[in-house]
Each structure stands twice: as structure tokens, then as C-alpha cells.
Amino acid sequence: MAKSAYLTDNAFTERNIVCYDHSDVISNGYKVRNPLRFPAPLMVFQLSIISLTSLIIGVGLKPLGQPILVAQVLGGILFGPSALGRSEVLRETIFPPRGVMALETAATFGVFFNLFAIGVECDSKRMFRPGKKAVIIGISVLFSSLISNMGMAILMQSFITMDPPLAKALPVVAISQCIVGFPNVCSLLKEMQMLNTDQGRLATTSAMFCDVIGFTMGAVGFIKLQVEKEHSIPRKMGSGLSPLILVIFTIYFVRPAIKKTLKQRPDGKPVGENYFVCILIIVLTYIFAAETIGQHFLFGALLLGMAIPEGPPLGAALINKLHYPIGKLLYPIFLTTSGLKTDVFTIHFKSLWVISLLVLFSVLIKIAVMIIITRFTGLTVHDSVIVGLMLNSKGICDVVFFNLWRISEALTDEHFAVVIIISVILVTVIITPLLKYLLGSIEEQSPTKRRTLQHSKPDTELRILVCVHHLQSVPTMVNLLEASNATEQSPIGVIGLVLIELVGRAAPLLITHNHTQGEIPEDASISLQIINALRQYELAYETCVTLQPFTDITHFDLMHEDICRLSLDQNATFLILPFHKHWEIDGSIGTSSRAIQNINSKVIKKAPCSLGILVDRGILKGSMAILNNQKGYHVAVIYIGGPDDAESLAYGARLARHPNVSVTLIRFLMFGYDNARERKVDNSLIEAVRYENSMNENFIYEERVTRDGVGLSASLRSLEDRYDLIVVGRYHEESPLLVGLGEWSECPELGVVGDFLASPDVGIIASVLVVQQQRVRGKLLNRAAKPVVVNNQDGGPYPEMNNHNHNNNGMSTPTTVSNDHPRWEITIDRAN
């Protein structure tokens, strides 16, 4: 028995009646027949070749910085009547008329499940309660574009001679160019790794607000069309009220019911499969309901998506489940089928330049509006141009509407091809490199001001940015802050940044906390515990410590951007990052995060200030607070030489001022090596610290002479469990002293010595702070520019230290310590 269906042939453009045998879906394999004559194998082959082609084109366009959207649409155009589809043999083999309906159905499933996922990722609170800037930008750009584009379309209809289909299409194209779709903006910026920029955050928030307005206007438009079709007053009222009833039902019944169900789930357990299956059934029901009441299916998909609580546990689980089958397979098929419908040979020159002029005008209008409203947004002209380009992003929203208008015959096949090529592909191809260039010029403006401990004035506030991923790293971090010796003369400003991976959300969040804590996302609740622990430190030193806490919810790939930007905005002098490994109480490695290691490596390259990576082994020795610790806090500062060691020396000098902290400065010298210039610089820095601590009973200075890397490693191993914290510089110039230490390096971000001290095989149980001095434009600072402490103006730093002797082979000899300073202890290790 055969069935018939109206399908589109060739480039999905001509209507034909196609008959097919409903009982022959698959070839059953054993039959010696062409499998492509059966619907199921044909569809599998189509999905495979479309996905593979788009992937290959995407790889080719990646060096040019083009998003995957361009590759997916170009893949469809390649197989369409514009290229390979002109071959009748190829067209009948790969995309015959009998396979069009199945492919279109699969693509449609991909669209509405993708729109549902977008709704899940949207933060509904931010959509309806955006900031003042977002409201100003959203209203100004949307309505200014609408008025200007429609005015331009009317003028072109009046003064340019054109055929009726083109004149009919111009208002449709004008309206389409007013779309500021959040999915478009978010998808492009995410792929270009610009979501975390200030401009990206503002653009996504503004796009969210525009979507609220556009979503409402679109729903009203569909209601109007539906009402006009009805003749009786009851049916008109039903058509008008049914979408409103569905919205109210979703807000006051569906969303509360989902939240109540999730609360009954045991804490800490993942969402079960039954939740996922139920949600999928509800999605299909909502889409059917939307079509039944006269709305487009995207209305039901987005509405239900926004009713799902974003983020963990349910929102994140849904996004993870839908990511590959929908986001990587079925949704790209929709973009490709849109390319299959594009026939460049139907385009006439007049249609091309008229529509291109209107599209170009709409792009420039959005940028011009952003520049005009700078007075109200507080943005610079440069930033306004960037945001304007971001709001011109094209994507799923445009393609859906172009297909909708093509089906309704508001756009002909010719005009559909023009808007796909010009509005979607060409605009995206142009704005992508422009955004990279404009944002790149901002990033190149790296800070030239010195933000180091060595060059900071002793009587100014020390601003420290503390990054925390997990609650267990807080005790050691707080101990380090306490040891930093906050006083009224030299207070400490702590910028606490809690870092949380973005899961189940589209746009990142940077939350600023204050004492009157507002509502935060459910998956960020751990940040409250971390911030409360930091507040206890603030309360203990309330006269000399201030705390400004933040929570950053973003992708791991972009987290380093927020860290560097916040340290720059908050004028941080020192940035502390947590190491990516955590120790168990038995001394073994408990957890290790490659993502956190990558974040640290990226921050090291871009940090606008000095930084330290804290290897937390507090669990091995206990984490008693320094304030209540009668035994004191023992710190060793390793000094070999170089700017980073100078920075660690400066930090050690500050730690030595704390009454409960004892500091041992250990300087390593190489036997038989003498560089007079370097030795002079090192001597001046160390002597300044020794002079400042000449009366400090808790300060000890040691010198250890070694011949090679073996001797250095043996000396470092001897530290064992004598200290709570070891401070060392990250980078050291190549020296025989370090030969062999870096051959088995596991963590290059720690440097040679830092990696050795952090290795679990060494047996050291002290925490390690690996310090890097600020790099200005990628270059090391001059260590001699300023000593790590202020020198005595009368006679220079500790004149007795100038009696330190060196023999001809560069080996140190014991120094005679003045009786005026009996607390000095100088030890020389001659084991090598």
C-alpha cells in the first residue's frame, strides 16, 4: 500500500507528490538492493555526510576565526542547487524527494529541543530584572532599529523601481534585522570566548531583555493572526486568551511543581532518569499545545524551558543530556537544510543590492544608536562599537524566522537565498574579525604600573585577591592572610573570589556580595560558606582588614579572564591561586583537576600583578588559626636569585613582622660561582631584610652552599616537617644549581624548585607558596629598582653585613655577627 505526501524537490523548492511504501522502511540487509532507496538508511547516510562535511568546513574556517554556524550553513549550500545539487545524479542519490520529509522532521526536532535547551539556560530573573544599562540599550537598539529599518524600507519602495515580490519582502527583511536574539549573541560570544568580557556581559544581558520584548511582540502577532481567522466571538476570545492561560499555568503551576519535586529529592544525589524522561514528555506536550492554540512551536519550547530551574541539579542535567544528540547532531541539520534551500542562481542583481543595502543600514544603525546613547550608558565610543557589533550577531533566531516567512510566502526562494547569504553568513563573517580586532586592542593595553610587593610602599594598603574553588582550601588560605600581618599602618584589603564552574546556564555570572546578602543561584550556595569564613577573618581584624567578596560562575575556559580583570579593576597587588591538587590526610593525592591547572597556567601569562600559587598541605599538619596558635607559624623563604625570589623575599619580610610568625630565610649559593653584579643585587636585597629584622627573635638567616642540583635537592629535602609554609620564587635563570631538577617536572606552572617542593615523593608536608613577580608587557622587572624594605637612611642597611667575606672560588665563609644583634643565626651547609 502506498501513501502520498507533499514534499519539496530539488533544493526543497518545488512541490511534488511523492508516493512511498510505508512497509519498506529499512533494507533488512540481506536483500541485494541499494540501501539508499529505503528511508532509514537514506536518513542515516544524510545525517552522516552532512555532519562530516560541516565538520570539515568548520576545521578549515577555524584558523580564520569563523564560528561553526557559517560552516553548517555553507555545508548545506554545498549540497544544494548552488553547487553539487545541480548534478541530477547526485541530487537523486543523496537528497531525493522521498527523503526530504524525514530530514526536515529530524531538523525540526533539533530546533525545538535546542530552543528548549536555550530556555533552560536562560536566567529568567535576569531577563525580567535587568540592570539599568541593559534596559536603556535594549529599548534604544530594538525600537530605533525597528523605526529606522521600516522607514528605510518604505523609502526604498518609493524611490527604487522593483518588482512586487521584492517590495513585499523589504518590510519582512527590515523586521528581521531588528532581531537581537539572546541565543545568537550568546552562541557567538561563547564560541569566540568573549562571554566574560565586560562588553560581552552587557551585550548578553541587553539581548535577554530584547528577547522579552520580542517574545511578547511575536506572541501578540500570532494571536492577532489567529483571531483574524476566526469568525465567532467565542472562538476569537479563545484564540486570544489561550496563550495567556498557558503562560499563567506555566508560571503558577508547572514551575512550582518542578521545584517542589526537586526539593523532595535526596540532597547530593544526581537527577534520576525518570525526571529526564518526564521532562521530555512535557516538552512534546507543550509544543503540541502551542501549535494547537495557534502559536509557533518555539513559543511552547521556550516557555517550558524558562520554567525549568536553571543550573544544577535539573537544568545542568538536561543540558548535559541534550548537548550531543541535539546540539551536535540534529540542530546543525536544521542549519544545513536551510542551506540546502538556498539557490544562488535564482538571485537577481537588483534584489541582491537592495536587500544588501538594507542589511548594511540596519547593522550601522545598531552601532550608531550605541554610540549616541553613550551619555546614558557610561561606555566609551570604542566599547559602544563593540557592543553594537555583538548585538548584530546572527544565528538560530534569524534562520528560524527566515524559514517561517519562506513557508508563509512572505519571502520567495530568491529573497530567502539573499538573506541567508547576506544577513546570516556575510554579516557573521565580517563582524567576527572586527570583534577580535577591537577586543584585542583592549587586551594589548596591559598595565604598565608596578603592582608588586617589592615596589609597594610599606605604609599603604596591601590588596590581595584570593581565589577559592573548594571549601577545604579556606583554612590554609585564611592562615596565609593572617600571617600577612594586617596593621592599621599597613592594612590589608582582601578581594575574595569564589570560582564555580558554569553548568546548565548560557551566560556567566559575576556576583558582588555585600553585608546585606541578596539572593544567589542555588548552585552557588557553597560560596556563602566560603565568604562567611573570610568574614570571620575580617571581623577578627576589623580595624585593619576589609573584605570585598565576589562569586564568579563561568566556564573553566574563560575563568582566567575574570580573575585577571577583577585583579586589575580592584587594584590588587598580590593574587593567590589554589593549586589544582588536594592532599588526603594520609599524604596521598586526593583530587586533581586539570581544568584548574589550565586556569593557573593562563593566569600566570596574563596576570596584571604579582601572584602566588598555594599548594595546600594544611590537612597534613592541621590548620589551627595563627591568631590562637601558641606554637607560632613557621615559614621558610627560599632564595636562589631572580625577580621572583626577590618578590618572595618581599612577602617573607612582611610575614616576619607578625608576632606569631617565625621566618627562616634560606639562601642557596653555588660553589665556585661568582657573578659580581648579580651577587651585589642579591646582597643588597637580603641585607635590607636582615637589617629590618635585626631585633626580631623570630627571624633566622641561613646560607647553604651546594655544588649542583643533587646537592640542592638534598638540602631541600632536609626541610621535611620543620615548617608550616615554604615560600619560593617561580622562575630561576638556568644554572648548574638547577640541573636535573626539572627533568621530571609534572607541574611547569610552579617552576623547577616549586614543582620539586610540591611533589608528593619528596616527603615535605609543609604548604608551598610559589611566587611570581608581575610581568610588565611580558618582561621581568628590574630587581634593583627598589629594595624589598625601606633602608635606614643613616648608614644603609645593617653595615655589619658588609663584612660578609667570599674566598676566591666564590664559596662563602662564616660571617662574624655583631654582638649588638645576638639573635642572628647563620648556618652554612658544606655537605657538598
Secondary structure, 3 states (H helix, E strand, C coil): CEEEEEEEECCCCEEEEEEEECCCCCCCCCCCCCHHHCHHHHHHHHHHHHHHHHHHHHHHHHHHCCCHHHHHHHHHHHHCCCCHHHCHHHHHHHCCHHHHHHHHHHHHHHHHHHHHHHHHHCCHHHHHCCCHHHHHHHHHHHHHHHHHHHHHHHHHHHHCCCCHHHHHHHHHHHHHCCCCCHHHHHHHHHHCCCCCCHHHHHHHHHHHHHHHHHHHHHHHHHHHHHHHHCCCHHHHHHHHHHHHHHHHHHHHHHHHHHHHHHHCCCCCCCCCHHHHHHHHHHHHHHHHHHHHCCCCHHHHHHHHHHHCCCCCCHHHHHHHHHHHHHHHHHHHHHHHHHHHCCCHHHCCHHHHHHHHHHHHHHHHHHHHHHHHCHHHHCCCHHHHHHHHHHCCCCCHHHHHHHHHHHHCCCCCHHHHHHHHHHHHHHHHHHHHHHHHHHHHHHHCCCCCCCCCCCCCCCCCCEEEEEEECCHHHHHHHHHHHHHCCCCCCCCEEEEEEEEEECCCCCCCEEEECCCCCCCCCHHHHHHHHHHHHHHHHHHHCCCCEEEEEEEEEECHHHHHHHHHHHHHHCCCCEEEEECCEEECCCCCEEEECHHHHHHHHHHHHHCCCEEEEEECCHHHHCCCCHHHCCCCEEEEEEECCCHHHHHHHHHHHHHCCCCCEEEEEEEEEECCCCCHHHHHHHHHHHHHHHHHCCCCCCEEEEEEEECCHHHHHHHHHCCCCCCCEEEEECCCCCCHHHCCCCCCCCCHHHHHHHHHHHCCCCCCCCEEEEEECCCECCECCCHHHCCCCCCCCCCCCCHHHHHCCECCCCCECCCCCCCCCCCCCCCEECCC
